[in-house]
Amino acid sequence: MTTIGNIGIGLLLLIIVWIIALIVFVVGVKLQSNISWIALGSATVLTILLLIIPTDKKHQPIEEPEDILRDYGIIYKNLFLAFLWLTGLVGFASFFVLHCIEPVRPKPIKSFYD
């Protein structure tokens, strides 16, 4: 398997595609063009296609020796990571609801020359 900088070709391709798609998206939104949504849609379709394509042939199951030590700490690390993701999402949602959606009411104009 070919690697570049310890990552595979497929991941490098996805990184490049998403960087280009996000740049086109930002420019397209600024220009109020539909090309931005086309760029995101095509990047999403390409990502799904690359995820569907199998990467390796099926391997034969390897018999494990009985003297293998197992690290059960990974369960706690994954639970902690899930907790962090959940709190991050809740924090973003509360920030969005409490700060970004807050209506801005204009102050009445008392006179034209004030």
Secondary structure, DSSP 8 states (H G I E B T S, - for coil): --EETTEEHHHHHHHHHHHHHHHHHHHHHHTT-THHHHHHHHHHHHHHHHHHS--S---------TT----THHHHHHHHHHHHHHHHHHHHHHHIIIIIS----------TT-
